[in-house]
Amino acid sequence: MSDTTEQPGPQEPSLDEQIAAYQREFRDLDPQVEQVVSALGRLNRRMNVAYGRQLATLGISNAEWEVLKTLVLAGSPYRLGPGELAKRLGLTPAAMTHRIDRMAAEGLVTRDRDENNRVRVIVEVTDEGRTKWLEAMRMATAFEEDLLQDFTGEERGALGDMLIRVLRRVEHTQPDAGGRLTDLD
């Protein structure tokens, strides 16, 4: 009798294995730096997958979530022009138009002429879009609380402070890195 149990596909190497391989090929590597950077990269990738799964249960994409989030961050009444949305999201105007078209068809946003300037278009979150944004926030908050449950408040604060310092360094050295290299739509 042969064993027909399906074996898992190739696994990503552990961080230790990855760092050892890097050191073997590139002797100048600082293993502590590589451990931090590789762990951050893997964490980011896995968290994006988890958030994407949560958004999918709500029937919205990550791209749609980004638009809703940007409009909510703009403050009540949660509206911006398409050009400003594109700028804040680091997208081309064409990609932004495509995204807004999709979201308007799904009832997540409206796109209307500005009453004060008929040439200007305003994109605004609908009640349905705001409801989906709030539910996504509830789901993300529960996930994030669970993620950090083993840390004390002091440890969370220290970790947050350290990550912000790293983020500021990247923002200082790569000030144009907030947008996209290419459109994701």
Z-matrix of the N, CA and C atoms (Angstrom, degrees):
N
C 1 1.447
C 2 1.515 1 110.61
N 3 1.305 2 116.32 1 134.55
C 4 1.460 3 118.80 2 178.68
C 5 1.516 4 109.75 3 -98.87
N 6 1.331 5 115.05 4 152.29
C 7 1.464 6 121.58 5 179.04
C 8 1.522 7 108.20 6 -83.69
N 9 1.325 8 117.17 7 116.39
C 10 1.459 9 120.98 8 -178.45
C 11 1.533 10 111.66 9 -102.19
N 12 1.305 11 116.14 10 10.04
C 13 1.455 12 118.67 11 179.10
C 14 1.525 13 108.95 12 -63.49
N 15 1.324 14 114.44 13 127.97
C 16 1.464 15 119.59 14 -178.31
C 17 1.526 16 109.64 15 -71.66
N 18 1.297 17 114.98 16 128.78
C 19 1.462 18 120.92 17 178.22
C 20 1.524 19 109.03 18 -89.51
N 21 1.320 20 116.73 19 144.58
C 22 1.471 21 118.59 20 177.24
C 23 1.513 22 110.37 21 -62.99
N 24 1.327 23 115.06 22 153.90
C 25 1.460 24 120.79 23 178.16
C 26 1.513 25 110.76 24 -68.53
N 27 1.325 26 115.65 25 -178.18
C 28 1.462 27 119.42 26 -179.16
C 29 1.527 28 110.48 27 -57.74
N 30 1.307 29 115.15 28 134.55
C 31 1.454 30 121.38 29 -179.36
C 32 1.520 31 109.98 30 -93.34
N 33 1.317 32 115.06 31 148.99
C 34 1.456 33 120.40 32 172.96
C 35 1.530 34 106.67 33 -66.01
N 36 1.319 35 118.20 34 138.33
C 37 1.470 36 118.75 35 179.20
C 38 1.524 37 110.03 36 -63.99
N 39 1.327 38 115.83 37 153.58
C 40 1.459 39 119.32 38 174.93
C 41 1.528 40 108.10 39 -63.92
N 42 1.318 41 116.03 40 163.69
C 43 1.464 42 118.96 41 177.61
C 44 1.519 43 110.81 42 -59.23
N 45 1.326 44 116.43 43 -41.26
C 46 1.474 45 119.82 44 179.28
C 47 1.526 46 110.88 45 -61.29
N 48 1.339 47 116.78 46 -43.12
C 49 1.469 48 120.29 47 178.79
C 50 1.528 49 110.78 48 -64.81
N 51 1.316 50 116.39 49 -42.18
C 52 1.463 51 120.33 50 179.78
C 53 1.523 52 110.59 51 -62.61
N 54 1.320 53 116.82 52 -46.35
C 55 1.469 54 120.68 53 -178.62
C 56 1.521 55 110.51 54 -65.13
N 57 1.333 56 117.35 55 -40.54
C 58 1.469 57 120.44 56 177.80
C 59 1.531 58 110.75 57 -61.25
N 60 1.329 59 116.81 58 -41.86
C 61 1.475 60 120.56 59 178.60
C 62 1.526 61 110.33 60 -65.07
N 63 1.327 62 116.23 61 -43.29
C 64 1.468 63 119.55 62 177.83
C 65 1.526 64 110.85 63 -60.69
N 66 1.330 65 116.70 64 -44.28
C 67 1.471 66 120.26 65 -179.13
C 68 1.527 67 110.93 66 -64.46
N 69 1.316 68 116.34 67 -35.46
C 70 1.457 69 120.28 68 179.09
C 71 1.535 70 109.89 69 -63.35
N 72 1.331 71 116.90 70 -38.50
C 73 1.455 72 122.03 71 -176.49
C 74 1.524 73 113.85 72 -91.52
N 75 1.338 74 116.67 73 -22.95
C 76 1.461 75 121.29 74 -176.36
C 77 1.530 76 108.00 75 -141.03
N 78 1.317 77 115.45 76 93.67
C 79 1.462 78 121.56 77 -171.04
C 80 1.531 79 114.56 78 -66.74
N 81 1.327 80 118.34 79 -19.56
C 82 1.467 81 120.97 80 -178.15
C 83 1.533 82 113.18 81 -81.22
N 84 1.299 83 117.40 82 1.35
C 85 1.462 84 121.91 83 -176.80
C 86 1.529 85 111.56 84 -67.77
N 87 1.321 86 116.40 85 133.51
C 88 1.467 87 121.58 86 172.89
C 89 1.533 88 106.65 87 -89.73
N 90 1.329 89 118.49 88 111.82
C 91 1.469 90 119.95 89 -174.26
C 92 1.532 91 113.45 90 -64.01
N 93 1.323 92 117.52 91 -29.96
C 94 1.471 93 118.89 92 177.96
C 95 1.523 94 111.28 93 -68.00
N 96 1.326 95 116.27 94 -43.24
C 97 1.461 96 120.13 95 177.98
C 98 1.523 97 109.47 96 -63.46
N 99 1.326 98 116.58 97 -46.15
C 100 1.463 99 120.51 98 -178.88
C 101 1.525 100 111.59 99 -62.83
N 102 1.319 101 117.77 100 -36.82
C 103 1.464 102 120.81 101 178.08
C 104 1.530 103 110.63 102 -61.60
N 105 1.331 104 116.87 103 -45.90
C 106 1.460 105 120.96 104 -179.88
C 107 1.523 106 110.36 105 -64.25
N 108 1.317 107 116.83 106 -50.64
C 109 1.464 108 120.98 107 -175.84
C 110 1.531 109 111.20 108 -65.17
N 111 1.312 110 117.48 109 -42.92
C 112 1.472 111 120.04 110 179.78
C 113 1.520 112 110.99 111 -67.43
N 114 1.328 113 117.51 112 -39.69
C 115 1.465 114 120.07 113 178.23
C 116 1.529 115 110.35 114 -64.32
N 117 1.329 116 117.55 115 -41.87
C 118 1.465 117 120.53 116 177.64
C 119 1.528 118 110.97 117 -61.71
N 120 1.319 119 116.94 118 -42.86
C 121 1.458 120 120.85 119 179.40
C 122 1.522 121 112.12 120 -62.48
N 123 1.327 122 116.35 121 -45.40
C 124 1.463 123 119.67 122 179.23
C 125 1.530 124 111.31 123 -66.86
N 126 1.316 125 115.77 124 -40.84
C 127 1.461 126 119.68 125 178.53
C 128 1.521 127 110.55 126 -61.30
N 129 1.319 128 116.72 127 -45.78
C 130 1.457 129 121.36 128 179.13
C 131 1.529 130 110.90 129 -59.04
N 132 1.319 131 116.93 130 -46.14
C 133 1.463 132 121.47 131 -178.62
C 134 1.534 133 110.79 132 -62.92
N 135 1.314 134 116.89 133 -45.29
C 136 1.466 135 120.34 134 -178.43
C 137 1.532 136 112.07 135 -69.47
N 138 1.323 137 116.52 136 -37.45
C 139 1.458 138 119.26 137 177.39
C 140 1.524 139 110.63 138 -66.63
N 141 1.321 140 117.66 139 -38.82
C 142 1.470 141 120.64 140 177.51
C 143 1.522 142 111.22 141 -62.17
N 144 1.324 143 117.13 142 -37.90
C 145 1.467 144 120.75 143 176.65
C 146 1.529 145 109.61 144 -64.58
N 147 1.336 146 116.85 145 -45.83
C 148 1.468 147 120.69 146 -179.56
C 149 1.526 148 110.85 147 -61.99
N 150 1.329 149 117.07 148 -45.82
C 151 1.466 150 120.00 149 178.37
C 152 1.528 151 110.69 150 -62.74
N 153 1.324 152 116.94 151 -41.01
C 154 1.459 153 120.62 152 178.65
C 155 1.519 154 112.03 153 -60.16
N 156 1.332 155 116.33 154 -39.72
C 157 1.470 156 119.90 155 177.81
C 158 1.528 157 110.85 156 -65.33
N 159 1.327 158 116.39 157 -40.94
C 160 1.460 159 119.59 158 178.19
C 161 1.524 160 110.59 159 -62.84
N 162 1.314 161 116.70 160 -45.36
C 163 1.465 162 120.43 161 -179.58
C 164 1.528 163 111.06 162 -63.07
N 165 1.331 164 116.38 163 -37.86
C 166 1.464 165 120.43 164 179.82
C 167 1.528 166 110.95 165 -61.41
N 168 1.334 167 117.56 166 -34.95
C 169 1.469 168 119.52 167 177.86
C 170 1.526 169 111.17 168 -65.96
N 171 1.331 170 116.92 169 -22.80
C 172 1.465 171 121.65 170 177.99
C 173 1.526 172 111.95 171 -92.35
N 174 1.337 173 116.40 172 -4.40
C 175 1.456 174 120.32 173 179.45
C 176 1.517 175 113.97 174 78.82
N 177 1.344 176 117.19 175 23.49
C 178 1.463 177 119.99 176 176.41
C 179 1.519 178 109.74 177 -127.22
N 180 1.309 179 114.91 178 154.93
C 181 1.462 180 120.86 179 -179.86
C 182 1.532 181 109.78 180 -94.12
N 183 1.308 182 115.82 181 167.53
C 184 1.459 183 120.38 182 175.25
C 185 1.531 184 110.53 183 -61.43
N 186 1.321 185 116.77 184 -37.41
C 187 1.468 186 120.91 185 178.90
C 188 1.529 187 110.22 186 -62.91
N 189 1.329 188 116.89 187 -40.86
C 190 1.466 189 120.56 188 178.15
C 191 1.529 190 110.75 189 -68.64
N 192 1.316 191 115.73 190 -39.09
C 193 1.464 192 120.38 191 176.74
C 194 1.525 193 110.67 192 -58.44
N 195 1.322 194 116.96 193 -42.67
C 196 1.465 195 120.55 194 179.87
C 197 1.526 196 111.61 195 -59.37
N 198 1.322 197 117.04 196 -40.55
C 199 1.465 198 120.65 197 178.73
C 200 1.522 199 110.07 198 -67.06
N 201 1.333 200 117.18 199 -47.81
C 202 1.467 201 120.10 200 179.10
C 203 1.527 202 110.84 201 -58.47
N 204 1.322 203 116.18 202 -45.08
C 205 1.463 204 120.89 203 -179.93
C 206 1.527 205 110.72 204 -60.75
N 207 1.309 206 116.83 205 -43.83
C 208 1.469 207 121.12 206 -178.96
C 209 1.526 208 110.78 207 -63.70
N 210 1.316 209 116.70 208 -41.10
C 211 1.461 210 120.01 209 178.91
C 212 1.528 211 111.15 210 -67.63
N 213 1.319 212 117.68 211 -40.69
C 214 1.462 213 120.51 212 178.32
C 215 1.526 214 110.38 213 -65.82
N 216 1.326 215 117.30 214 -41.00
C 217 1.469 216 120.70 215 178.85
C 218 1.524 217 112.37 216 -64.42
N 219 1.340 218 116.87 217 -22.98
C 220 1.461 219 120.71 218 177.33
C 221 1.529 220 110.70 219 -69.63
N 222 1.329 221 117.10 220 -17.93
C 223 1.455 222 121.73 221 179.50
C 224 1.512 223 112.38 222 91.92
N 225 1.331 224 114.36 223 162.11
C 226 1.451 225 120.72 224 -179.67
C 227 1.529 226 109.54 225 -58.81
N 228 1.286 227 118.65 226 133.82
C 229 1.468 228 131.89 227 14.75
C 230 1.525 229 114.51 228 -92.67
N 231 1.328 230 118.93 229 25.83
C 232 1.467 231 124.18 230 173.69
C 233 1.517 232 112.77 231 58.93
N 234 1.322 233 114.87 232 59.23
C 235 1.460 234 118.91 233 179.93
C 236 1.522 235 110.79 234 -148.81
N 237 1.333 236 113.59 235 149.90
C 238 1.462 237 123.10 236 178.44
C 239 1.524 238 108.28 237 -150.91
N 240 1.321 239 115.61 238 164.46
C 241 1.452 240 120.40 239 171.48
C 242 1.517 241 109.88 240 -77.52
N 243 1.329 242 117.75 241 155.15
C 244 1.467 243 120.83 242 179.69
C 245 1.527 244 113.11 243 -58.46
N 246 1.329 245 117.32 244 -37.01
C 247 1.463 246 119.98 245 179.23
C 248 1.516 247 112.15 246 -64.09
N 249 1.333 248 116.26 247 -42.54
C 250 1.462 249 120.20 248 178.38
C 251 1.528 250 111.08 249 -67.29
N 252 1.327 251 117.18 250 -39.17
C 253 1.468 252 120.46 251 175.49
C 254 1.528 253 110.50 252 -59.98
N 255 1.335 254 116.26 253 -47.84
C 256 1.468 255 120.59 254 -179.96
C 257 1.528 256 110.54 255 -58.65
N 258 1.323 257 116.20 256 -43.69
C 259 1.468 258 120.62 257 -179.90
C 260 1.521 259 111.09 258 -62.42
N 261 1.324 260 117.20 259 -46.95
C 262 1.468 261 121.07 260 -178.56
C 263 1.522 262 112.78 261 -65.98
N 264 1.335 263 116.62 262 -29.48
C 265 1.456 264 120.49 263 -179.78
C 266 1.523 265 113.05 264 -94.28
N 267 1.322 266 117.42 265 -4.84
C 268 1.462 267 120.29 266 -179.76
C 269 1.514 268 112.49 267 69.27
N 270 1.338 269 116.63 268 35.50
C 271 1.456 270 121.71 269 -178.84
C 272 1.525 271 110.82 270 -112.72
N 273 1.308 272 115.41 271 160.17
C 274 1.461 273 119.77 272 172.83
C 275 1.532 274 108.33 273 -75.45
N 276 1.327 275 117.69 274 156.06
C 277 1.472 276 119.56 275 176.14
C 278 1.532 277 112.57 276 -56.28
N 279 1.318 278 117.54 277 -38.78
C 280 1.469 279 120.50 278 -179.82
C 281 1.529 280 111.37 279 -63.28
N 282 1.313 281 116.59 280 -43.93
C 283 1.467 282 120.17 281 178.79
C 284 1.524 283 110.44 282 -64.88
N 285 1.329 284 116.38 283 -38.24
C 286 1.459 285 120.41 284 179.48
C 287 1.520 286 110.19 285 -65.47
N 288 1.319 287 117.18 286 -42.99
C 289 1.464 288 121.20 287 178.83
C 290 1.526 289 110.48 288 -60.19
N 291 1.319 290 116.30 289 -44.39
C 292 1.467 291 121.26 290 178.94
C 293 1.532 292 110.19 291 -59.75
N 294 1.313 293 116.43 292 -44.90
C 295 1.468 294 121.41 293 -178.92
C 296 1.534 295 110.49 294 -64.99
N 297 1.322 296 117.10 295 -44.50
C 298 1.471 297 121.18 296 179.93
C 299 1.526 298 110.23 297 -63.94
N 300 1.331 299 117.65 298 -41.65
C 301 1.470 300 121.03 299 177.57
C 302 1.527 301 110.58 300 -55.87
N 303 1.313 302 115.93 301 -48.07
C 304 1.468 303 121.76 302 -179.40
C 305 1.526 304 111.04 303 -61.56
N 306 1.325 305 115.62 304 -46.23
C 307 1.463 306 120.29 305 -176.33
C 308 1.528 307 111.42 306 -69.48
N 309 1.311 308 118.27 307 -35.61
C 310 1.463 309 121.36 308 177.20
C 311 1.528 310 109.62 309 -65.86
N 312 1.322 311 116.80 310 -40.66
C 313 1.466 312 120.93 311 178.61
C 314 1.532 313 111.07 312 -64.36
N 315 1.329 314 116.75 313 -29.90
C 316 1.470 315 121.56 314 179.96
C 317 1.530 316 112.38 315 -88.09
N 318 1.339 317 117.51 316 -2.77
C 319 1.456 318 120.83 317 178.05
C 320 1.515 319 114.96 318 79.88
N 321 1.337 320 117.32 319 16.57
C 322 1.464 321 120.95 320 -178.86
C 323 1.527 322 112.43 321 -86.77
N 324 1.328 323 116.60 322 -28.89
C 325 1.468 324 122.54 323 179.06
C 326 1.526 325 108.70 324 -140.15
N 327 1.324 326 114.58 325 161.04
C 328 1.458 327 120.51 326 169.30
C 329 1.519 328 107.47 327 -114.63
N 330 1.318 329 114.39 328 155.79
C 331 1.457 330 120.43 329 176.48
C 332 1.524 331 106.24 330 -131.34
N 333 1.340 332 115.56 331 112.16
C 334 1.464 333 120.73 332 -176.80
C 335 1.518 334 109.67 333 -133.81
N 336 1.310 335 115.12 334 162.03
C 337 1.467 336 121.54 335 174.73
C 338 1.525 337 108.76 336 -72.18
N 339 1.324 338 115.70 337 141.96
C 340 1.458 339 122.17 338 175.22
C 341 1.527 340 108.38 339 -68.72
N 342 1.322 341 116.55 340 125.68
C 343 1.468 342 120.18 341 -178.14
C 344 1.526 343 111.81 342 -63.41
N 345 1.325 344 117.75 343 -27.59
C 346 1.461 345 121.49 344 -179.20
C 347 1.523 346 113.30 345 -87.18
N 348 1.326 347 116.68 346 -18.27
C 349 1.456 348 121.89 347 -178.85
C 350 1.529 349 107.14 348 -148.29
N 351 1.296 350 118.11 349 93.88
C 352 1.469 351 123.29 350 -171.70
C 353 1.531 352 113.29 351 -62.46
N 354 1.317 353 117.53 352 -13.85
C 355 1.466 354 120.54 353 177.43
C 356 1.529 355 110.01 354 -79.67
N 357 1.300 356 116.28 355 -29.43
C 358 1.463 357 122.54 356 -174.81
C 359 1.536 358 111.01 357 -84.41
N 360 1.326 359 115.48 358 138.91
C 361 1.465 360 122.63 359 176.65
C 362 1.526 361 108.05 360 -103.58
N 363 1.327 362 115.43 361 143.00
C 364 1.464 363 121.63 362 177.98
C 365 1.526 364 108.48 363 -120.90
N 366 1.326 365 116.03 364 132.67
C 367 1.465 366 122.28 365 174.81
C 368 1.523 367 106.51 366 -105.53
N 369 1.338 368 115.96 367 129.22
C 370 1.460 369 120.86 368 -176.19
C 371 1.528 370 110.32 369 -133.56
N 372 1.327 371 115.97 370 142.93
C 373 1.462 372 121.26 371 177.05
C 374 1.526 373 109.12 372 -69.44
N 375 1.333 374 116.36 373 135.58
C 376 1.460 375 121.45 374 174.44
C 377 1.530 376 109.26 375 -85.28
N 378 1.324 377 116.38 376 172.12
C 379 1.470 378 119.91 377 175.27
C 380 1.525 379 110.22 378 -59.74
N 381 1.332 380 116.72 379 -40.21
C 382 1.470 381 120.49 380 178.84
C 383 1.536 382 110.49 381 -64.62
N 384 1.323 383 116.98 382 -42.57
C 385 1.460 384 120.54 383 178.24
C 386 1.521 385 111.75 384 -62.46
N 387 1.324 386 116.25 385 -42.09
C 388 1.476 387 119.91 386 178.89
C 389 1.528 388 110.90 387 -66.68
N 390 1.328 389 117.48 388 -39.29
C 391 1.460 390 121.31 389 177.50
C 392 1.526 391 110.55 390 -61.36
N 393 1.330 392 116.65 391 -43.32
C 394 1.473 393 119.80 392 178.84
C 395 1.524 394 110.74 393 -67.17
N 396 1.325 395 117.23 394 -37.78
C 397 1.467 396 120.69 395 177.49
C 398 1.527 397 109.56 396 -61.80
N 399 1.334 398 117.12 397 -47.01
C 400 1.462 399 120.61 398 -179.42
C 401 1.527 400 112.14 399 -62.52
N 402 1.326 401 117.29 400 -41.68
C 403 1.462 402 120.26 401 178.72
C 404 1.531 403 110.70 402 -65.94
N 405 1.321 404 117.23 403 -40.03
C 406 1.472 405 120.41 404 176.57
C 407 1.527 406 109.98 405 -61.46
N 408 1.320 407 116.98 406 -39.86
C 409 1.469 408 120.61 407 178.42
C 410 1.527 409 110.93 408 -64.87
N 411 1.333 410 117.53 409 -41.07
C 412 1.477 411 120.45 410 177.35
C 413 1.527 412 110.39 411 -60.09
N 414 1.328 413 115.52 412 -46.31
C 415 1.463 414 120.09 413 -178.67
C 416 1.531 415 111.10 414 -64.89
N 417 1.325 416 116.71 415 -43.30
C 418 1.465 417 120.90 416 -179.20
C 419 1.526 418 110.34 417 -65.75
N 420 1.312 419 117.16 418 -40.03
C 421 1.463 420 120.92 419 -179.67
C 422 1.529 421 110.48 420 -62.36
N 423 1.329 422 117.41 421 -43.87
C 424 1.469 423 120.39 422 178.35
C 425 1.528 424 110.47 423 -62.91
N 426 1.333 425 116.87 424 -43.56
C 427 1.464 426 121.38 425 178.74
C 428 1.528 427 110.99 426 -61.28
N 429 1.321 428 116.34 427 -45.71
C 430 1.464 429 121.39 428 -177.09
C 431 1.527 430 111.87 429 -68.31
N 432 1.324 431 116.88 430 -39.01
C 433 1.471 432 120.10 431 175.94
C 434 1.520 433 110.01 432 -61.33
N 435 1.334 434 116.79 433 -43.62
C 436 1.459 435 121.16 434 178.63
C 437 1.530 436 110.63 435 -63.89
N 438 1.314 437 115.63 436 -40.84
C 439 1.460 438 121.64 437 -179.13
C 440 1.538 439 111.78 438 -58.60
N 441 1.322 440 116.14 439 -39.39
C 442 1.469 441 121.24 440 -174.97
C 443 1.528 442 113.52 441 -104.15
N 444 1.326 443 117.30 442 15.68
C 445 1.457 444 121.02 443 -175.24
C 446 1.532 445 114.48 444 -61.37
N 447 1.315 446 117.72 445 -26.60
C 448 1.464 447 120.22 446 -177.98
C 449 1.521 448 113.63 447 -83.46
N 450 1.333 449 117.25 448 -2.86
C 451 1.459 450 121.52 449 -179.64
C 452 1.523 451 110.30 450 -100.64
N 453 1.318 452 115.46 451 140.90
C 454 1.461 453 119.76 452 173.25
C 455 1.524 454 108.31 453 -73.69
N 456 1.323 455 115.83 454 167.94
C 457 1.458 456 119.86 455 176.61
C 458 1.515 457 111.32 456 -58.68
N 459 1.322 458 116.35 457 -39.52
C 460 1.468 459 120.66 458 178.92
C 461 1.524 460 111.02 459 -65.14
N 462 1.326 461 117.00 460 -41.79
C 463 1.467 462 120.49 461 178.66
C 464 1.528 463 111.14 462 -66.07
N 465 1.331 464 116.98 463 -40.04
C 466 1.463 465 120.41 464 177.07
C 467 1.521 466 110.26 465 -60.84
N 468 1.330 467 115.72 466 -43.60
C 469 1.465 468 119.90 467 178.87
C 470 1.516 469 111.64 468 -62.30
N 471 1.335 470 116.22 469 -44.40
C 472 1.469 471 120.34 470 -179.68
C 473 1.528 472 110.66 471 -64.85
N 474 1.325 473 116.92 472 -44.18
C 475 1.466 474 120.58 473 178.96
C 476 1.527 475 110.12 474 -62.07
N 477 1.313 476 116.44 475 -45.59
C 478 1.461 477 120.12 476 178.19
C 479 1.520 478 111.65 477 -58.78
N 480 1.330 479 117.09 478 -44.48
C 481 1.464 480 121.12 479 178.89
C 482 1.528 481 111.51 480 -61.03
N 483 1.335 482 116.33 481 -43.62
C 484 1.465 483 119.70 482 -179.15
C 485 1.535 484 111.29 483 -65.61
N 486 1.319 485 116.44 484 -42.98
C 487 1.463 486 119.53 485 -179.46
C 488 1.529 487 110.92 486 -66.18
N 489 1.320 488 117.28 487 -36.80
C 490 1.456 489 120.15 488 176.64
C 491 1.526 490 110.74 489 -64.13
N 492 1.318 491 117.53 490 -37.52
C 493 1.468 492 119.99 491 176.90
C 494 1.523 493 110.69 492 -62.84
N 495 1.324 494 117.33 493 -41.52
C 496 1.468 495 120.81 494 177.49
C 497 1.528 496 109.51 495 -65.03
N 498 1.320 497 116.64 496 -44.69
C 499 1.464 498 120.73 497 179.30
C 500 1.524 499 111.07 498 -59.87
N 501 1.308 500 117.71 499 -43.62
C 502 1.470 501 120.56 500 179.08
C 503 1.524 502 111.13 501 -62.36
N 504 1.314 503 117.11 502 -37.20
C 505 1.468 504 120.59 503 178.27
C 506 1.523 505 110.00 504 -63.57
N 507 1.323 506 116.48 505 -44.95
C 508 1.464 507 119.91 506 178.78
C 509 1.524 508 109.92 507 -64.21
N 510 1.323 509 117.14 508 -44.57
C 511 1.466 510 120.31 509 179.89
C 512 1.522 511 111.53 510 -62.56
N 513 1.328 512 116.66 511 -34.78
C 514 1.466 513 120.35 512 179.08
C 515 1.530 514 111.29 513 -71.13
N 516 1.334 515 116.62 514 -42.02
C 517 1.464 516 119.85 515 -176.04
C 518 1.530 517 112.84 516 -86.14
N 519 1.333 518 116.50 517 -20.57
C 520 1.468 519 121.53 518 -178.97
C 521 1.530 520 109.06 519 -132.20
N 522 1.333 521 118.57 520 64.24
C 523 1.472 522 120.01 521 -173.20
C 524 1.518 523 114.87 522 -63.16
N 525 1.316 524 117.74 523 -18.84
C 526 1.465 525 120.66 524 179.83
C 527 1.525 526 112.85 525 -95.61
N 528 1.311 527 118.32 526 8.30
C 529 1.460 528 121.83 527 -173.06
C 530 1.533 529 113.26 528 -86.02
N 531 1.332 530 118.77 529 7.28
C 532 1.458 531 120.37 530 -179.41
C 533 1.517 532 113.71 531 -77.01
N 534 1.316 533 117.09 532 -22.24
C 535 1.464 534 120.56 533 -178.24
C 536 1.513 535 111.73 534 -93.14
N 537 1.297 536 114.67 535 -159.01
C 538 1.456 537 121.95 536 -178.67
C 539 1.526 538 109.34 537 -107.59
N 540 1.303 539 115.57 538 147.17
C 541 1.467 540 118.97 539 171.37
C 542 1.517 541 109.89 540 -74.13
N 543 1.339 542 115.91 541 -35.34
C 544 1.458 543 122.09 542 175.94
C 545 1.525 544 107.08 543 -141.47
N 546 1.315 545 116.21 544 159.63
C 547 1.460 546 120.69 545 178.07
C 548 1.517 547 109.40 546 -70.78
N 549 1.336 548 115.74 547 143.16
C 550 1.457 549 120.86 548 -179.27
C 551 1.521 550 112.60 549 -92.18
N 552 1.316 551 117.64 550 -8.75
C 553 1.472 552 120.48 551 -178.58
C 554 1.509 553 111.14 552 -87.80
